Amino acid sequence: MEEMPMPFYERGPNRIYYEEVGSGFPLLIIPGGGLNSTVASLNTSVPFNPMETYKGDFRCIAADLRNADLGQSSGPLEIDRPWDAYSDDQLGLMDHLGIEEFLVMGFCIGGPMIHNLLRLAPERIVAAALMQPSGFNPEAPDVFYQNNTSRWGPPLCEKRPEVTMDMVHDFLTSMYTDRADFVFTVSRDFVRALQTPLLIAPDDVPAHPYECAMEVASLAPNSEVTIFPWKDSQPHIDEVVSHARRFLKTHELVAATA
C-alpha cells in the first residue's frame, strides 16, 4: 500500500510538520516540552494526549514546534521576535487549513504562546485552555534559559551547522531573560482587559509555577480554574479532562450561535 505523504505547511523558509485527527470545531493543540515541543511528545510529556482524548469532540490539530529536537519542523531563529515567530507558524497553519475561528489548548510553553496568540489575533480564538502553563518563577528565574541551553541548543547546532551556541544564547535571552516577568508574552494589564474565556489547569513545578497560573486566573475576567492538584492520580486527570471538554464545548456552541 502506498504511504500517504506526511503533511507539511510551508511559508518562505519555514516548514512546519502537523497532524490532524477527528472532526468538528477546530481545536489547535500546542504540545508541552518547551522548545522541544512536538506532536509525538503528546504521548510522553503531558498528563494525557488531547489528540486521542478529544478526537471524538473536535477537529484536533497539532504541530511540531519550529526547530524542536526530534521534530520535523524547521525554520530560522528569529532572535528579535522569538514568540511572534512561533505564533506566525501557528496562525499560518490555521490559514493554510482554511480555519478562521478556533479553540486552543496549550501545555507548558503553550501557556505563553496562547497569550501571544490572543494578543495577535484575539478575534480568531473562541476560548483557550492553559494546561500546566509555564511562566516566570522568581525562585527559579533562569530555569528556561538553562533547560534550553542544555537540552535544545546543542542538538540544534549539531543538526544545523549555521546555528551557533552564541545565536542560541541570543535567542533564549530575547525569549526569556529580557522578558523575565509574568507570562513572558503579555502584561498583566493585557490579561485584565482580556474578554476571551480561559480555563487554567495549574501545576506547581519550577517551570510551571502555581503562583503565576493563579495570577492569570485572578486577573482574567472570564476565567475558570480546574482542581489542584490534578496530575497526581488518574481520577483527578479524568476530572480535568472532563472539565476541559465541557469548557471547550460550551464556548464552541456560543461561537456557533453568535
Buried (B, 14 or more C-beta within 10 A) or exposed (E): EEEEEEBBBEBEEBBBBBBBBBEBBBBBBBBBBBBBBBBBBBEEBBBBBBBEBBBEBBBBBBBBBBBBBEBBBBBBBBBEEBBBBBBBBBBBBBEBBEBEBBBBBBBBBBBBBBBBBBBBBEEBBBBBBBBBBBBBBEEBBEBBBEBBBEBBBBBBBEEBEEBBEEBBBBBBBBBBEEBBEBBBBBEEEBBEEBEBBBBBBBBBBEBBBBEBBBBBBEBBEEBBBBEBEBBEEEEBBEBBBEBBBEBBBEBBEEBEEE
